[in-house]
Structures are given as C-alpha cells and as structure tokens.
Amino acid sequence: MNQGTMNTAASIDIDKLPPAEKLALIERLWESLARTPSDVPVPAWHERVLAERLANPDPKSALDLDEAMSQIKQEFDARRTTA
C-alpha cells in the first residue's frame, strides 16, 4: 500500500461515521479485495483445515442445499431477534 492511500484511509474518522456509511465503506473494501483475490493472503491455518477436511471427508456432516439454506436462515433469524 502506498503512503498516499494510507494517509487517505487514516484521515477518515471511522468512529464518527453513521452505520450506513460504515457498511458502505466495508462493501467498497470487500469489492476492492474481491477484484484481485490472488493478492489476498490466506492464513496457514485455513490451508491446514482445508487440507485436513479434503483428506478426511465426513459424509455424515454434509447437508444438501435446502438443509444448508434452512440452517443459515434459522441462524440469521435467531441473531436478528437477539440483537
């Protein structure tokens, strides 16, 4: 990262931004990272977990798409109601 970019980012007082602007900033950052995913470092522990799961698949823990979406929706709804 060049110094000019860092100065611009550091000049934003994130704590004073309203939530909607914080979310918009996060979205812009995420989109920027997504444009060049090969530039984003992958932590070594992610690679170890993936290698272990690929080497030792557990078919009992697999869900079909409908089951997975149902679980995700339930977890999302539960978090939304407790927030």
N, C-alpha and C positions, 0 to 999 in steps of 0.2 A: 504494500500500500504506500502510495507516495505521501509526502508530508502535507501537500495541499488538501488531499482528500481527508486526511486525519484531522486537520485544522477545521475543515468544514463540519465534519461529524462532531467534533468536540465542542463546537460553538453552539450546537443545539442543546438547549436545556430541557432534556427529555422529561424531567420531573414536572415541568410546568405545562407540558402538552396535555390536552384533553385526551381521554381514552380513544376516541375515534381517530385522532391524528397519530397516536402511538401505534394503533393497529395498522393504519395506512403505511406508516414507516416500516413496520415489521414486514408487511406484504411486499413493499418495494425491495427491501433487503433480500427476502426469500426469492423473489423473482430474479434478482441480480445473481444470486448464488446458483439458481437453477439453470441459468443460461450456460454456465460452464461447470457442470457437476464434477468433471475430472479434476478441477482445481481445488475442490473441497476435500480436505484431508479426512480420511476415515480412521477413527481411533483403532488401535491394535486390538482392543478388547472386542470391538464389533466384529473384526475379522475372525477372531478366535471363536466367538459364539456362532457365527455363521458356519465356519468350518466344522464345528462340533455338531451342529444341527444337520448339516448335509451328510456328515459321516454316520450319524446315528438317528435317522428319521424315526419319529414316533407316530405311527398311523392313528393311534387312539386319540392323539391330541389334535388331529386335523378336523376342520369344520368345512362344510360346504358353504358356498357363498351366502345362501339365505340365512343359515345359522350364524355366520360371522356378522352379517349386517344386523341381524336381530340383537346380538350381544352388544355390538357397538352402539346401537340406538338405545338400548336399555342403560348402558353406562353413561352415555351422553345425557339422557333424560334425568338419571339419578344425580349427576353432577350439577345439572342446571337447576334442579329443585332444591339442592342443598346450598347453593351459592347465594 
